[in-house]
Every structure is written in C-alpha cells, then in structure tokens.
Amino acid sequence: MNNKKEIEIKYDEILKQYKKSLEKYNVKMPKLYSNGSYTLNALVLIYLYTKIGQIVSKQELTDYLRTMGFDINDVQQARHLAQQSGWYILSGTRGDYECKTLGIKSGEYMLKTIEEPYPSYKNLKRTESLNAGSWEELKKIYNNRCATCGSKEGEPNFLYPASVTTLQQGHKDPSKPLTIDNTIPQCPFCNRASRNYFVFDNKGRVEKIYDPHFILRSEKEVQLIMLQLLIEDNLDEARKIIENFDKEN
C-alpha cells in the first residue's frame, strides 16, 4: 500500500464511512497530507483499514511507515487514533477487553470497524481544547506542574528522568466537556496512563473509576471480589447499570 492512487482511494473510502457513521461522535479524521507529505496518522489508519478485522503488529506498522520514507522506531499512532481520536482500534498493550477473545497480544493492534467509534470515546463530551490564555492561567495555578505526579514543565520528568516534561490538558471527568473547571494539567505519562479510565479531583488524585472495563485488567481474584460485592450490595441496581452501559457502548 505505497501507491499514491491506492492510498487516496482507501482514504476516500474511510472518509465516506466517517461522514456517515463517526463524525456525529466527534471522532477525528486525520488529514491525508500536511505540508505536501502524508501524515503518519492517515497512513497508519489506511494500513489498518486494508487489514480490517486482522491483527497487525507494531513492527508491521513500523516497517510500512519506513517504506513510505519515515525514519521511525516507535509507532504510537495506532494508540493515539483510538484513545485521542476515537477510532475503534483494539490494542493488546492497552489491554482492551476484547483482545483476549480475539488473540491480540501486547504490541499488536486491530481495527475492528469504521462504523462505530472506540467504545469509551463515543460518550465523551469533548471540546478541542482550552484557549491558549485559559490554559496558561490554569498551568500557573498548578505551578506549571503535572497535577498527578508533580513533574514540572520544562524539567526532567519525575518518573521518566530522560524525558523533559510537557503538560497536556487532561480531563478530570471524561464524561464532561474539557472546560476550565474540568481540566487538570498532566504530563504525557500520567495522561496516557489514565486512558479515560478514571475521574480525578482538583489535586490529580483518582476519585473513582469512569470506565468499568478497567476492572477487566485486574487480577481474576479482584474481578471476582468486585462481582461478589456488587451482588451482595445491590443486585438489581448493578443489573440496571450494566444494561445501560451496554446500550451506550
């Protein structure tokens, strides 16, 4: 898939389905070109689309991008396309609950469909971002530090000293818009680790779980304890919540 005409045809196919099924969920469609060159996000999406429903390794994506002239070693676009842009791309590394059934291992991906958004994305009431002025003011309130780990912008990250800290706009509550009162500054590592699983307080501490699929990443013993607690506490209410969640996702 390195012929220009073939790439444009596949991109147009994706774009057509995107407008039909995904645009209403604010899924982000990557641009095919930027400054006269292909974008990495578009190429990764197109490649996964050509193998829709099949398992694709990170190494396979890396090799493809290299044939397209990109000198790249660590392809992150597949993960970003799901979590940040809303495409239904399963990740074995992320531990999506369907991966075990489908045999998707760590370092492997699968574009499941382009007719539905990534399950934990479609209910997020997202806005693009805070404006520059509001974002800078918010960072000052936190002394230009990650609300979760405390790493300071422009300085080595506390958890990953080889990386210089940059701050990203993180949701406190993923179910609400990214507004000034629902945003905390987070370094990429803390923002990435949360993956819309949690609701945070103003100090960057986890208040509760947002996405129940997070429980499926726990040890089997923990999952069974959670199940027992739900049954003992309120079986009827648990059933209602599960039914509503399944309908929404």
Residue frames as qw, qx, qy, qz and C-alpha x, y, z in Angstrom:
[[0.000, 0.888, 0.460, 0.000, 0.00, 0.00, 0.00],
 [0.382, -0.536, 0.089, 0.748, 2.51, 2.63, -1.18],
 [0.257, 0.364, 0.567, 0.693, 0.91, 3.61, -4.47],
 [0.063, 0.093, 0.176, -0.978, -0.43, 7.17, -4.33],
 [0.490, -0.128, -0.440, -0.741, -3.64, 6.34, -6.18],
 [0.593, -0.268, -0.759, 0.007, -4.37, 3.34, -3.97],
 [0.276, -0.206, -0.550, 0.761, -3.75, 5.38, -0.82],
 [0.226, 0.035, -0.013, -0.974, -6.10, 8.14, -1.98],
 [0.567, -0.193, -0.618, -0.509, -8.82, 5.60, -2.88],
 [0.538, -0.295, -0.739, 0.280, -8.63, 3.95, 0.54],
 [0.123, -0.144, -0.358, 0.914, -8.61, 7.33, 2.27],
 [0.379, -0.076, -0.255, -0.886, -11.73, 8.36, 0.38],
 [0.597, -0.265, -0.728, -0.207, -13.46, 5.10, 1.37],
 [0.408, -0.288, -0.634, 0.590, -12.68, 5.76, 5.03],
 [0.034, 0.069, 0.102, -0.992, -13.76, 9.40, 4.74],
 [0.469, -0.214, -0.508, -0.691, -17.12, 8.41, 3.23],
 [0.619, -0.372, -0.690, 0.037, -17.86, 5.99, 6.07],
 [0.316, -0.150, -0.437, 0.829, -16.56, 8.51, 8.60],
 [0.223, -0.080, -0.076, -0.969, -19.08, 11.12, 7.48],
 [0.610, -0.259, -0.575, -0.480, -21.84, 8.53, 7.59],
 [0.773, -0.381, -0.507, 0.014, -21.13, 6.92, 10.97],
 [0.683, -0.238, -0.352, 0.594, -18.40, 8.60, 13.01],
 [0.183, 0.414, -0.001, 0.892, -18.47, 12.35, 12.51],
 [0.487, -0.655, -0.258, -0.516, -21.50, 12.70, 14.80],
 [0.813, -0.501, -0.224, 0.194, -19.43, 11.29, 17.67],
 [0.064, -0.960, 0.273, 0.020, -16.68, 13.90, 17.13],
 [0.870, -0.103, 0.308, 0.370, -14.24, 11.22, 16.04],
 [0.011, -0.826, 0.290, 0.483, -11.27, 12.99, 14.49],
 [0.856, 0.460, 0.190, 0.137, -10.49, 12.29, 10.84],
 [0.522, -0.508, 0.292, 0.620, -6.76, 12.68, 10.16],
 [0.409, 0.798, -0.191, -0.399, -5.65, 14.78, 7.23],
 [0.941, 0.245, 0.129, 0.192, -4.07, 12.81, 4.41],
 [0.618, 0.432, -0.066, 0.653, -1.46, 15.47, 3.69],
 [0.351, -0.898, -0.089, 0.249, 0.41, 18.10, 5.70],
 [0.105, -0.813, 0.397, 0.413, 2.88, 20.43, 4.00],
 [0.562, 0.564, -0.495, -0.349, 2.86, 18.24, 0.92],
 [0.209, 0.278, -0.932, 0.099, 3.62, 14.99, 2.77],
 [0.648, -0.357, -0.627, -0.243, 1.47, 12.14, 4.05],
 [0.408, -0.607, 0.398, -0.554, 0.58, 12.31, 7.74],
 [0.095, 0.225, -0.950, 0.196, 1.53, 9.41, 9.97],
 [0.459, 0.150, 0.635, -0.603, -1.97, 9.13, 11.42],
 [0.700, 0.437, -0.090, -0.558, -3.54, 8.85, 7.98],
 [0.474, 0.431, -0.753, -0.147, -1.08, 6.22, 6.77],
 [0.079, -0.119, 0.920, -0.366, -1.49, 4.09, 9.91],
 [0.572, 0.270, 0.445, -0.634, -5.28, 4.32, 9.67],
 [0.669, 0.479, -0.332, -0.461, -5.23, 3.39, 5.98],
 [0.298, 0.356, -0.886, 0.019, -2.91, 0.44, 6.58],
 [0.258, 0.035, 0.838, -0.480, -5.10, -0.88, 9.41],
 [0.635, 0.379, 0.155, -0.655, -8.14, -0.37, 7.19],
 [0.566, 0.432, -0.616, -0.337, -6.63, -2.57, 4.48],
 [0.386, 0.076, -0.903, 0.173, -6.40, -5.30, 7.14],
 [0.496, -0.327, 0.187, -0.783, -9.61, -4.52, 9.00],
 [0.916, -0.211, 0.025, -0.340, -10.53, -7.32, 11.42],
 [0.883, 0.193, -0.315, 0.291, -6.97, -8.69, 11.27],
 [0.633, -0.706, 0.030, 0.317, -4.17, -8.50, 13.83],
 [0.533, 0.732, -0.135, 0.403, -1.35, -6.11, 12.91],
 [0.725, -0.397, -0.217, 0.519, 1.86, -5.83, 14.91],
 [0.125, -0.935, 0.053, 0.329, 3.59, -2.58, 15.81],
 [0.454, -0.385, 0.588, 0.549, 6.62, -3.86, 13.91],
 [0.429, 0.455, 0.690, 0.364, 4.50, -4.34, 10.80],
 [0.088, 0.956, 0.278, -0.037, 3.29, -0.75, 11.06],
 [0.350, -0.767, 0.307, 0.442, 6.85, 0.45, 11.62],
 [0.508, -0.061, 0.676, 0.531, 8.10, -1.40, 8.54],
 [0.338, 0.707, 0.573, 0.237, 5.28, 0.04, 6.44],
 [0.057, -0.979, -0.077, 0.182, 5.99, 3.62, 7.51],
 [0.446, -0.552, 0.479, 0.516, 9.65, 3.12, 6.68],
 [0.486, 0.278, 0.676, 0.480, 8.73, 2.06, 3.15],
 [0.148, 0.885, 0.410, 0.165, 6.88, 5.37, 2.95],
 [0.423, 0.600, -0.138, 0.665, 10.02, 7.27, 3.82],
 [0.449, -0.796, 0.103, -0.393, 9.55, 7.82, 7.56],
 [0.473, 0.304, -0.706, 0.431, 12.52, 7.12, 9.79],
 [0.589, -0.486, 0.151, -0.628, 10.59, 5.91, 12.83],
 [0.280, 0.223, -0.906, 0.228, 11.23, 3.35, 15.56],
 [0.033, 0.255, 0.826, -0.502, 8.29, 3.57, 17.96],
 [0.205, -0.335, -0.546, -0.740, 4.92, 3.84, 16.23],
 [0.053, 0.239, 0.683, -0.688, 2.35, 5.36, 18.61],
 [0.305, 0.028, -0.281, -0.910, -0.22, 6.46, 16.04],
 [0.459, -0.263, -0.796, -0.293, -2.47, 3.39, 16.37],
 [0.330, -0.409, -0.684, 0.505, -2.88, 4.02, 20.09],
 [0.006, 0.268, 0.111, -0.957, -3.48, 7.74, 19.58],
 [0.307, -0.099, -0.571, -0.755, -6.06, 7.12, 16.87],
 [0.455, -0.425, -0.780, -0.064, -8.14, 5.12, 19.34],
 [0.389, -0.511, -0.537, 0.546, -7.79, 6.98, 22.62],
 [0.125, -0.431, -0.052, 0.892, -7.40, 10.54, 21.36],
 [0.218, 0.172, -0.449, -0.849, -9.28, 10.41, 18.05],
 [0.657, 0.105, 0.380, -0.642, -11.97, 7.79, 18.66],
 [0.629, 0.325, -0.596, -0.379, -11.23, 5.11, 16.04],
 [0.905, -0.265, 0.184, -0.276, -12.21, 1.57, 17.05],
 [0.577, 0.521, -0.608, 0.163, -8.66, 0.22, 17.21],
 [0.875, -0.480, -0.034, -0.058, -8.02, -2.54, 19.75],
 [0.244, 0.726, -0.579, 0.281, -4.64, -2.66, 21.47],
 [0.854, -0.166, -0.473, 0.137, -3.11, -5.68, 23.17],
 [0.401, 0.181, -0.433, 0.787, -0.78, -3.40, 25.12],
 [0.316, -0.328, 0.118, -0.883, -3.69, -1.30, 26.37],
 [0.049, 0.067, 0.947, -0.311, -5.50, -4.49, 27.35],
 [0.536, -0.005, -0.162, -0.828, -8.86, -3.85, 25.67],
 [0.640, -0.108, 0.634, -0.420, -11.34, -6.39, 26.99],
 [0.864, 0.411, 0.036, -0.288, -11.90, -7.91, 23.53],
 [0.264, 0.708, -0.650, -0.080, -8.21, -8.68, 22.99],
 [0.406, -0.286, 0.851, -0.174, -8.19, -11.91, 24.96],
 [0.742, 0.357, 0.501, -0.266, -11.04, -13.36, 22.92],
 [0.642, 0.754, -0.064, -0.126, -9.53, -12.20, 19.62],
 [0.904, -0.064, 0.090, 0.413, -5.99, -13.26, 20.50],
 [0.308, 0.848, -0.093, 0.422, -4.49, -9.76, 20.27],
 [0.773, -0.323, -0.254, 0.484, -1.25, -9.67, 22.25],
 [0.277, -0.834, 0.026, 0.477, 0.88, -6.85, 23.61],
 [0.206, -0.457, 0.516, 0.695, 2.36, -4.85, 20.73],
 [0.136, 0.252, 0.831, 0.478, -0.48, -5.81, 18.38],
 [0.298, 0.296, 0.171, -0.891, -3.50, -3.89, 17.07],
 [0.192, 0.363, 0.859, 0.305, -6.73, -4.48, 15.21],
 [0.293, 0.067, -0.079, -0.951, -9.06, -2.01, 13.50],
 [0.305, 0.237, 0.890, -0.244, -12.35, -3.67, 14.39],
 [0.286, 0.694, 0.639, 0.167, -14.74, -1.46, 12.40],
 [0.164, 0.006, 0.064, 0.984, -15.09, 2.02, 10.91],
 [0.305, -0.533, -0.567, -0.550, -18.84, 2.06, 11.51],
 [0.593, -0.753, -0.285, -0.024, -18.58, 2.58, 15.28],
 [0.076, 0.819, -0.408, 0.396, -16.26, 4.70, 17.45],
 [0.396, 0.170, -0.789, 0.438, -13.97, 3.32, 20.12],
 [0.451, -0.571, -0.680, -0.085, -16.39, 2.33, 22.95],
 [0.436, -0.592, -0.382, 0.560, -15.05, 4.56, 25.73],
 [0.229, -0.074, 0.187, 0.952, -14.79, 7.52, 23.34],
 [0.066, -0.452, -0.619, -0.639, -18.28, 7.92, 21.97],
 [0.372, -0.767, -0.522, 0.011, -19.78, 9.07, 25.26],
 [0.462, -0.357, -0.133, 0.801, -17.10, 11.70, 25.93],
 [0.190, 0.929, 0.319, 0.004, -18.46, 15.21, 25.50],
 [0.648, -0.199, 0.131, 0.723, -15.18, 16.54, 24.11],
 [0.248, 0.957, 0.006, -0.149, -14.16, 20.00, 23.03],
 [0.721, 0.570, -0.245, 0.310, -10.96, 20.60, 21.13],
 [0.608, -0.062, -0.398, 0.684, -9.07, 22.30, 23.96],
 [0.215, -0.834, -0.268, 0.432, -8.96, 25.33, 26.22],
 [0.424, 0.872, -0.027, 0.243, -7.87, 28.50, 24.51],
 [0.648, 0.327, -0.370, 0.580, -4.22, 29.44, 24.95],
 [0.105, -0.572, 0.290, -0.760, -4.86, 32.12, 27.57],
 [0.792, -0.420, 0.057, -0.440, -7.04, 29.94, 29.79],
 [0.949, 0.035, -0.257, 0.178, -4.60, 27.03, 29.52],
 [0.452, 0.428, -0.395, 0.676, -1.62, 29.16, 30.57],
 [0.372, -0.542, 0.251, -0.711, -3.56, 30.56, 33.53],
 [0.929, -0.269, -0.076, -0.243, -4.58, 27.07, 34.62],
 [0.825, 0.195, -0.358, 0.392, -0.98, 25.84, 34.47],
 [0.107, 0.547, -0.378, 0.739, 0.09, 28.74, 36.70],
 [0.698, -0.484, 0.095, -0.519, -2.43, 27.64, 39.35],
 [0.987, -0.153, -0.006, 0.049, -0.61, 24.30, 39.42],
 [0.352, -0.780, 0.427, 0.292, 2.81, 25.99, 39.40],
 [0.538, 0.604, -0.501, -0.308, 3.35, 24.54, 35.90],
 [0.169, -0.308, 0.928, -0.122, 3.40, 21.04, 37.34],
 [0.470, -0.141, -0.795, -0.356, 1.59, 17.81, 36.49],
 [0.584, -0.442, 0.146, -0.664, -1.35, 17.60, 38.90],
 [0.961, -0.141, -0.175, -0.164, -0.83, 13.85, 39.26],
 [0.887, -0.038, -0.194, 0.417, 2.93, 13.24, 39.61],
 [0.358, -0.871, -0.024, 0.336, 4.19, 16.79, 40.22],
 [0.652, 0.039, 0.326, 0.684, 6.71, 16.90, 37.37],
 [0.033, 0.776, 0.083, -0.624, 7.44, 20.49, 36.33],
 [0.674, 0.708, 0.204, 0.058, 7.13, 21.64, 32.74],
 [0.366, 0.860, -0.317, 0.161, 10.50, 22.05, 31.05],
 [0.259, -0.619, 0.710, -0.212, 12.30, 19.91, 33.64],
 [0.274, 0.160, -0.942, -0.107, 13.07, 16.16, 33.75],
 [0.728, -0.329, -0.312, -0.515, 10.02, 14.05, 34.46],
 [0.494, -0.529, 0.573, -0.385, 9.98, 12.56, 37.97],
 [0.890, -0.003, 0.422, -0.172, 9.04, 9.10, 36.71],
 [0.828, 0.387, 0.233, 0.333, 10.99, 9.21, 33.44],
 [0.345, -0.769, 0.106, 0.528, 14.06, 11.42, 34.04],
 [0.453, -0.042, 0.565, 0.688, 15.29, 11.01, 30.47],
 [0.134, 0.635, 0.600, 0.468, 12.21, 12.90, 29.25],
 [0.042, 0.015, -0.170, 0.984, 11.62, 16.63, 29.57],
 [0.140, 0.503, 0.776, -0.353, 8.16, 17.30, 30.98],
 [0.162, -0.160, -0.352, -0.908, 5.49, 18.84, 28.76],
 [0.291, 0.228, 0.683, -0.630, 1.99, 19.40, 30.09],
 [0.147, -0.237, -0.763, -0.583, -1.21, 18.23, 28.41],
 [0.487, -0.179, 0.125, -0.846, -4.85, 19.09, 29.06],
 [0.197, -0.063, -0.977, 0.054, -6.33, 16.18, 30.99],
 [0.531, -0.479, -0.388, -0.581, -10.00, 15.58, 31.79],
 [0.262, -0.265, 0.700, -0.609, -10.96, 15.45, 35.45],
 [0.618, 0.239, 0.661, -0.353, -14.23, 13.78, 34.47],
 [0.173, -0.095, 0.753, 0.627, -14.15, 12.20, 30.97],
 [0.157, 0.573, 0.800, 0.083, -17.95, 12.36, 30.73],
 [0.017, 0.899, 0.271, -0.345, -17.92, 16.17, 30.76],
 [0.529, 0.811, 0.005, 0.249, -16.57, 18.81, 28.35],
 [0.699, -0.038, -0.148, 0.698, -12.93, 19.87, 28.53],
 [0.068, -0.909, -0.153, -0.381, -13.69, 23.19, 30.24],
 [0.137, 0.653, -0.472, 0.577, -11.62, 25.27, 32.64],
 [0.552, -0.441, 0.471, -0.528, -13.27, 23.63, 35.67],
 [0.968, 0.007, 0.204, -0.149, -12.93, 20.11, 34.25],
 [0.730, 0.569, -0.279, 0.256, -9.27, 20.24, 33.24],
 [0.623, -0.711, 0.259, 0.197, -6.04, 19.48, 35.07],
 [0.378, 0.749, -0.535, -0.099, -2.52, 19.70, 33.66],
 [0.909, -0.232, 0.346, 0.025, -0.90, 16.29, 33.30],
 [0.093, -0.570, 0.707, 0.408, 2.40, 15.13, 31.88],
 [0.630, 0.266, -0.537, -0.494, 2.05, 12.73, 28.90],
 [0.296, 0.122, -0.935, 0.150, 2.85, 9.72, 31.07],
 [0.191, 0.203, 0.718, -0.638, 0.12, 10.39, 33.64],
 [0.542, 0.356, -0.032, -0.761, -2.37, 11.45, 30.96],
 [0.534, 0.274, -0.724, -0.341, -1.63, 8.32, 28.97],
 [0.123, 0.050, -0.944, 0.303, -1.83, 6.01, 31.99],
 [0.393, 0.215, 0.515, -0.731, -5.32, 7.20, 32.92],
 [0.030, -0.058, -0.839, -0.540, -6.66, 6.43, 29.41],
 [0.479, -0.240, -0.202, -0.820, -10.06, 7.84, 30.36],
 [0.527, -0.206, -0.822, 0.070, -10.44, 5.13, 32.98],
 [0.385, -0.400, -0.597, 0.579, -10.71, 7.47, 35.98],
 [0.094, -0.900, -0.232, -0.357, -12.32, 10.59, 37.41],
 [0.546, 0.073, -0.365, 0.751, -9.77, 12.89, 39.10],
 [0.248, -0.865, -0.353, 0.257, -10.15, 15.55, 41.76],
 [0.182, 0.978, -0.085, 0.061, -8.51, 19.01, 41.62],
 [0.372, -0.742, 0.550, 0.089, -5.28, 17.59, 43.02],
 [0.486, 0.492, -0.671, -0.267, -4.95, 14.96, 40.34],
 [0.243, -0.175, 0.916, -0.267, -5.94, 12.08, 42.60],
 [0.324, -0.169, -0.818, -0.444, -8.25, 9.32, 41.41],
 [0.464, -0.126, 0.357, -0.801, -11.75, 9.71, 42.89],
 [0.766, 0.155, 0.537, -0.318, -13.48, 6.86, 41.12],
 [0.380, -0.020, 0.790, 0.481, -13.42, 4.60, 38.08],
 [0.433, 0.434, -0.079, -0.786, -15.07, 6.01, 34.93],
 [0.662, 0.309, -0.547, -0.408, -14.69, 3.07, 32.55],
 [0.828, -0.319, 0.367, -0.278, -15.66, -0.28, 34.17],
 [0.894, 0.381, -0.222, 0.077, -13.54, -2.11, 31.59],
 [0.087, 0.721, -0.585, 0.361, -10.60, -1.12, 33.79],
 [0.726, -0.366, 0.478, -0.332, -11.68, -3.85, 36.22],
 [0.963, 0.263, 0.030, -0.047, -11.03, -6.43, 33.49],
 [0.500, 0.662, -0.460, 0.316, -7.34, -5.52, 33.65],
 [0.439, -0.603, 0.526, -0.408, -7.21, -6.53, 37.30],
 [0.021, 0.212, -0.975, 0.067, -6.27, -9.95, 38.65],
 [0.470, -0.271, -0.732, -0.412, -9.03, -12.53, 38.36],
 [0.368, -0.366, -0.727, 0.449, -9.35, -12.62, 42.14],
 [0.009, 0.257, 0.186, -0.948, -10.05, -8.87, 42.23],
 [0.357, -0.062, -0.508, -0.781, -12.65, -9.19, 39.47],
 [0.486, -0.329, -0.803, -0.098, -14.46, -11.92, 41.38],
 [0.250, -0.361, -0.559, 0.703, -14.39, -9.89, 44.61],
 [0.158, 0.133, -0.099, -0.973, -15.86, -6.91, 42.75],
 [0.451, -0.182, -0.682, -0.546, -18.59, -9.13, 41.34],
 [0.434, -0.371, -0.783, 0.247, -19.40, -10.53, 44.78],
 [0.113, -0.287, -0.345, 0.886, -19.56, -7.03, 46.27],
 [0.297, 0.010, -0.327, -0.897, -21.95, -5.87, 43.58],
 [0.498, -0.270, -0.772, -0.289, -24.19, -8.88, 44.07],
 [0.400, -0.388, -0.690, 0.462, -24.26, -8.52, 47.83],
 [0.074, -0.221, -0.187, 0.954, -24.71, -4.76, 47.79],
 [0.489, 0.496, 0.248, -0.674, -27.46, -4.28, 45.24],
 [0.466, 0.079, 0.806, 0.356, -28.04, -6.82, 42.53],
 [0.367, 0.757, 0.541, 0.006, -30.94, -5.01, 40.88],
 [0.032, 0.942, -0.099, -0.320, -29.08, -1.72, 40.67],
 [0.378, -0.454, 0.673, 0.445, -25.99, -3.46, 39.29],
 [0.491, 0.355, 0.755, 0.251, -28.09, -5.04, 36.54],
 [0.258, 0.910, 0.301, -0.122, -29.54, -1.67, 35.56],
 [0.148, -0.833, 0.357, 0.395, -26.11, -0.07, 35.36],
 [0.441, -0.195, 0.776, 0.406, -24.70, -2.91, 33.26],
 [0.450, 0.584, 0.664, 0.124, -27.70, -2.83, 30.92],
 [0.155, 0.961, 0.099, -0.206, -27.43, 0.94, 30.44],
 [0.269, -0.684, 0.529, 0.424, -23.68, 0.77, 29.89],
 [0.501, 0.073, 0.791, 0.342, -24.06, -1.99, 27.29],
 [0.388, 0.781, 0.489, 0.010, -26.70, 0.05, 25.45],
 [0.025, 0.959, -0.115, -0.256, -24.47, 3.13, 25.36],
 [0.207, -0.638, 0.669, 0.320, -21.41, 1.19, 24.26]]
